[in-house]
Each structure stands twice: as structure tokens, then as C-alpha cells.
């Protein structure tokens, strides 16, 4: 695949974001890795197929001025911005009656407001280009809700709704905006779950396995590609059939 411009991946310093950056780079795109720790971003960049065409940018996605500065830097470093993958997210789980206002706000600030800040910053650039792909990472929890995750579920549901609104606003300029809602993905965190919890999770998944990052990155790669040029405002659920 010929590179059409840089793809920005937020939360690229660890976990799913780091794996997405690696897999998208292998597909031929230069990657702008965005995260809080420049040191960890540089470590992640070593995983990329052609690390010399990709660069790291430290920023807190919940800080508007930092986001603006990073997007300006990326625009200066690359000829065009092809895609944005809004992946950065945090959890601060707890039952509603015990959830502090601080934990509610922290999750909404990073997951939902951070997605807005990045999208708001790249949208004018993509509109001028008359092309661009925005892919937001939500969650099946944003579709179903989950006990102990009112803040996280609200942030992910908000991303789904925002995706549809952005798609309607930017479609006339050739910019698509879609959402991927992953289910249980195999990560270091899920590997540490007690066996009973893991077994219960598998019982809820018709395909009887946890998702791999490759399952998720394949969906993201498709939505960034020319093959998805006439798809916008959609939420692609990648969960092994758990939510139907």
C-alpha cells in the first residue's frame, strides 16, 4: 500500500495503541505516535516496520493547548494527514454510589474530550485537503453499559454519538468518520484475570475466544483504506459475536 499521508495514533505508547501503530505501519503508513510519555513512545517506535518515517509527539490528549501544538507539529512534519485513530483512554472503575466526581471527570476528560480535541484539531486540515479518515475506538461497553463502569461506558457511548455527528458534518468535504467497538481483547490485563472470570467471559462470546489485537487492527486498517471510502458514521463491533 502506498502511503497517502501520516496516520496519527493516540495512546500509542502502550497496549492496544502501541499494537495498532505497529500494524498500521506494517501496512505502509507513516505513523505519528501520540502519548504522554516521550520515552515510552520512542520505545514503541522501535516496533515499527519503517521507524524512520514515523515520529513521536508527547501530549496529554485532555489538554487543548497541548493537542493543538502537537497537531501543528505533525502538520509541519508531514505533507498531509491521512488518518486519525483516537485510541487514548483510561479507566477508573467503581460502583456509581462510590464513584468520586474526580474519577468521573478524569475518564470523560481523556476518553471523550480527548477524542473531541484531536478531531477538532485535524478536521480543518482534512477539510482543506478534501480527504481524511477518522477512526474512533469505542467499546462494546458503550453499547451495553456495564456495572462498575458508568464513567467509562458514558465516555464510550459519547464517542459513538460524536462519530455520527462528525460524519454528517465532514462528509461533504470527503472526510469519513467511523467507530470501532472492541469486545474483550487479549492484553496483559486480561492475561492476569482469574480463571473463573476468564471462563465467564468466554461463555459470553460465541466464537469462544478472546480477541487478538490483530482482529482489531484489521478493522481499523480497513476503515482507513480506500476500500472504506463510502463508509461513514458507522460503528463496527469487533467482539466475537458477544453483542448482537
Backbone torsions as a table, in degrees:
resi	resn	phi	psi	omega
1	UNK	NA	127.9	177.1
2	UNK	-75.8	137.1	179.3
3	UNK	-67.5	131.2	180.0
4	UNK	-103.4	1.0	-174.3
5	UNK	142.8	170.7	-176.3
6	UNK	-74.7	150.5	172.0
7	UNK	-113.6	123.5	177.8
8	UNK	-86.7	130.2	175.7
9	UNK	-123.3	117.7	178.2
10	UNK	-90.8	155.8	-174.8
11	UNK	64.7	33.0	-172.5
12	UNK	-84.9	-0.1	-176.3
13	UNK	-83.2	-11.0	-177.4
14	UNK	-158.8	167.2	169.6
15	UNK	53.5	-134.7	-176.1
16	UNK	-62.6	-39.7	-179.9
17	UNK	-61.7	-41.2	178.3
18	UNK	-64.0	-41.6	179.5
19	UNK	-68.6	-38.5	177.1
20	UNK	-62.0	-44.2	178.8
21	UNK	-59.0	-44.0	179.2
22	UNK	-61.2	-47.9	-175.7
23	UNK	-71.3	-35.8	178.3
24	UNK	-70.9	-35.2	175.4
25	UNK	-64.7	-38.1	178.3
26	UNK	-64.8	-24.3	178.7
27	UNK	-83.1	-5.2	172.7
28	UNK	114.4	-0.1	-179.9
29	UNK	-93.2	138.9	165.6
30	UNK	-69.2	144.1	-173.7
31	UNK	-118.0	134.2	168.6
32	UNK	-99.3	106.2	-177.8
33	UNK	-85.5	122.2	-178.1
34	UNK	-119.3	132.3	178.3
35	UNK	-171.1	177.7	-175.6
36	UNK	-76.6	-33.2	-173.4
37	UNK	-106.5	112.4	179.2
38	UNK	-63.7	-36.5	179.5
39	UNK	-61.6	-46.3	179.9
40	UNK	-69.7	-32.6	176.3
41	UNK	-64.4	-41.4	178.9
42	UNK	-64.5	-35.7	175.4
43	UNK	-64.4	-42.2	179.4
44	UNK	-65.2	-34.2	-178.6
45	UNK	-64.1	-25.8	179.2
46	UNK	-66.8	-18.7	179.3
47	UNK	-78.6	-14.7	-170.0
48	UNK	-78.5	146.9	-176.7
49	UNK	-59.5	-44.7	178.0
50	UNK	-126.8	81.0	-172.9
51	UNK	-65.9	-21.3	-177.2
52	UNK	-69.5	-22.4	-179.6
53	UNK	-91.5	-2.0	-178.2
54	UNK	-114.8	153.5	-177.2
55	UNK	-137.2	161.1	-176.8
56	UNK	-112.4	143.1	-178.0
57	UNK	-139.7	117.0	-179.0
58	UNK	-86.1	129.6	177.7
59	UNK	-165.2	150.6	169.2
60	UNK	-91.8	115.0	-174.6
61	UNK	-65.2	-15.1	178.5
62	UNK	-87.4	3.3	-179.8
63	UNK	-110.9	110.6	-174.4
64	UNK	-58.2	-44.4	-178.1
65	UNK	-66.7	-39.8	177.4
66	UNK	-63.9	-41.7	179.5
67	UNK	-63.0	-46.0	178.5
68	UNK	-58.7	-43.3	-180.0
69	UNK	-63.2	-41.2	-179.8
70	UNK	-67.1	-44.2	-179.7
71	UNK	-64.2	-38.4	176.0
72	UNK	-62.8	-40.0	178.8
73	UNK	-65.5	-42.7	179.1
74	UNK	-63.4	-43.4	179.2
75	UNK	-61.1	-35.9	178.2
76	UNK	-72.1	-28.6	-176.1
77	UNK	-86.4	-21.8	-176.4
78	UNK	-127.5	152.4	-178.0
79	UNK	-66.4	-35.2	-179.9
80	UNK	-153.8	158.6	175.1
81	UNK	-107.0	108.5	-179.4
82	UNK	-78.6	-44.1	-172.3
83	UNK	-144.6	157.7	173.2
84	UNK	-131.9	125.0	174.8
85	UNK	-111.9	105.4	179.3
86	UNK	-83.5	93.8	-175.1
87	UNK	-111.3	-23.3	-173.5
88	UNK	-56.2	132.9	-179.9
89	UNK	-164.8	156.1	177.6
90	UNK	-135.2	164.1	172.5
91	UNK	-127.0	144.9	171.0
92	UNK	-142.9	75.9	-170.2
93	UNK	-72.8	152.8	176.2
94	UNK	170.9	152.9	177.8
95	UNK	-63.2	146.8	-176.0
96	UNK	-51.6	-45.5	-174.9
97	UNK	-70.5	-10.9	178.8
98	UNK	-114.2	-3.0	-175.6
99	UNK	-74.8	127.4	180.0
100	UNK	-78.4	151.4	174.1
101	UNK	-56.0	-33.3	-179.8
102	UNK	-65.4	-41.6	179.4
103	UNK	-70.8	-34.8	174.3
104	UNK	-60.9	-51.4	-175.3
105	UNK	-65.9	-40.1	-177.8
106	UNK	-59.5	-44.1	-178.9
107	UNK	-68.6	-43.3	178.0
108	UNK	-64.8	-37.4	-178.7
109	UNK	-62.7	-45.5	-178.0
110	UNK	-77.9	-52.6	-170.3
111	UNK	-71.7	-47.7	-174.9
112	UNK	-95.8	-51.8	-179.7
113	UNK	-66.6	-36.6	176.2
114	UNK	-61.2	-40.6	176.5
115	UNK	-63.4	-41.2	176.4
116	UNK	-62.6	-46.5	-177.4
117	UNK	-59.1	-47.0	-180.0
118	UNK	-65.1	-44.3	-179.0
119	UNK	-63.6	-43.5	178.8
120	UNK	-60.8	-35.4	-177.2
121	UNK	-76.0	-37.2	-177.7
122	UNK	-87.9	-20.4	-175.2
123	UNK	-56.2	-47.5	179.5
124	UNK	-61.4	-34.6	179.0
125	UNK	-65.4	-48.6	-179.7
126	UNK	-65.8	-35.4	178.4
127	UNK	-64.2	-40.4	177.7
128	UNK	-66.8	-37.1	177.1
129	UNK	-69.3	-23.7	-170.9
130	UNK	60.8	35.8	175.9
131	UNK	-165.5	153.7	176.5
132	UNK	158.8	155.4	180.0
133	UNK	-129.7	122.9	175.0
134	UNK	-113.5	126.1	178.8
135	UNK	-124.7	118.0	179.9
136	UNK	-101.5	134.8	178.2
137	UNK	-94.2	110.7	177.4
138	UNK	-100.9	-136.7	179.9
139	UNK	-169.4	153.5	173.5
140	UNK	-61.4	-24.7	177.4
141	UNK	-63.0	-29.8	176.6
142	UNK	-71.1	-14.5	178.1
143	UNK	-99.5	-29.9	-173.8
144	UNK	-112.2	-21.0	-168.4
145	UNK	75.8	165.6	178.6
146	UNK	-161.3	131.4	178.7
147	UNK	-58.5	134.3	179.8
148	UNK	85.6	2.5	-178.7
149	UNK	-136.1	41.3	-179.0
150	UNK	-58.7	-40.3	-179.9
151	UNK	-68.0	-46.8	-178.5
152	UNK	-65.3	-44.7	-179.7
153	UNK	-63.1	-41.7	179.0
154	UNK	-62.8	-40.9	-179.9
155	UNK	-65.8	-39.4	-177.4
156	UNK	-76.3	-33.5	174.0
157	UNK	-66.6	-38.8	176.8
158	UNK	-60.9	-36.1	178.2
159	UNK	-64.4	-40.0	178.6
160	UNK	-60.8	-47.5	-178.8
161	UNK	-66.9	-40.4	179.3
162	UNK	-64.0	-37.2	178.5
163	UNK	-56.5	-45.5	-179.6
164	UNK	-64.6	-40.9	179.6
165	UNK	-65.5	-44.9	178.7
166	UNK	-62.8	-40.9	178.8
167	UNK	-58.9	-41.8	179.4
168	UNK	-67.3	-37.3	-177.0
169	UNK	-75.8	-36.7	-171.5
170	UNK	-100.8	-9.3	-175.4
171	UNK	-57.7	-35.8	-178.7
172	UNK	-67.5	-14.1	177.6
173	UNK	-103.9	14.1	176.1
174	UNK	80.4	15.9	-178.7
175	UNK	-106.1	126.9	176.9
176	UNK	-100.5	152.2	176.6
177	UNK	-140.3	117.8	-178.7
178	UNK	-131.8	171.3	-174.1
179	UNK	-132.1	142.7	171.9
180	UNK	-117.3	128.0	-179.5
181	UNK	-113.8	94.5	-179.5
182	UNK	-76.9	152.3	171.0
183	UNK	-92.2	-137.4	-178.8
184	UNK	-79.5	112.1	-179.6
185	UNK	-104.2	137.6	179.6
186	UNK	-66.9	112.9	178.0
187	UNK	-137.6	179.2	176.4
188	UNK	-58.7	-35.4	-178.6
189	UNK	-67.0	-46.0	-179.3
190	UNK	-70.2	-27.5	178.9
191	UNK	-65.3	-23.9	-178.1
192	UNK	-93.1	1.7	-179.4
193	UNK	-68.7	146.8	174.5
194	UNK	-59.6	150.9	-175.3
195	UNK	-58.9	-39.4	-179.6
196	UNK	-63.8	-42.9	179.0
197	UNK	-62.7	-42.4	179.1
198	UNK	-63.4	-41.9	179.5
199	UNK	-64.2	-40.7	177.8
200	UNK	-62.6	-39.0	177.8
201	UNK	-61.8	-45.9	-178.0
202	UNK	-64.3	-31.9	178.3
203	UNK	-63.0	-27.0	-177.7
204	UNK	-86.8	-5.5	-175.2
205	UNK	-110.1	113.4	-179.3
206	UNK	-56.2	-33.5	-180.0
207	UNK	-80.1	-3.0	170.5
208	UNK	58.7	34.4	171.8
209	UNK	-154.7	155.1	172.3
210	UNK	-74.5	154.0	178.1
211	UNK	-72.6	151.5	172.5
212	UNK	-100.7	156.4	179.1
213	UNK	-57.5	-32.0	178.9
214	UNK	-62.7	-31.8	175.9
215	UNK	-62.9	-40.2	-179.5
216	UNK	-75.0	-44.5	-177.0
217	UNK	-67.3	-28.9	176.0
218	UNK	-63.1	-40.5	178.4
219	UNK	-67.1	-42.7	179.4
220	UNK	-64.8	-43.7	179.4
221	UNK	-59.5	-42.5	178.4
222	UNK	-60.8	-46.3	-176.9
223	UNK	-68.9	-22.4	175.5
224	UNK	-83.0	-14.8	-171.0
225	UNK	-88.3	168.9	176.2
226	UNK	-65.3	-24.3	178.5
227	UNK	-61.4	-22.5	-179.0
228	UNK	-104.8	23.4	-174.1
229	UNK	-63.1	-23.3	-178.4
230	UNK	-111.8	26.5	177.7
231	UNK	-120.1	122.2	176.8
232	UNK	-153.4	151.9	179.2
233	UNK	75.0	15.2	-174.3
234	UNK	-103.8	154.5	172.9
235	UNK	-115.6	114.0	179.7
236	UNK	-95.2	113.7	-177.9
237	UNK	-87.2	123.9	-179.2
238	UNK	-119.7	88.5	-170.2
239	UNK	-144.1	14.3	-179.6
240	UNK	67.8	16.1	177.7
241	UNK	93.9	8.3	-174.5
242	UNK	-64.1	-40.2	180.0
243	UNK	-110.3	115.8	-179.6
244	UNK	-126.2	NA	NA
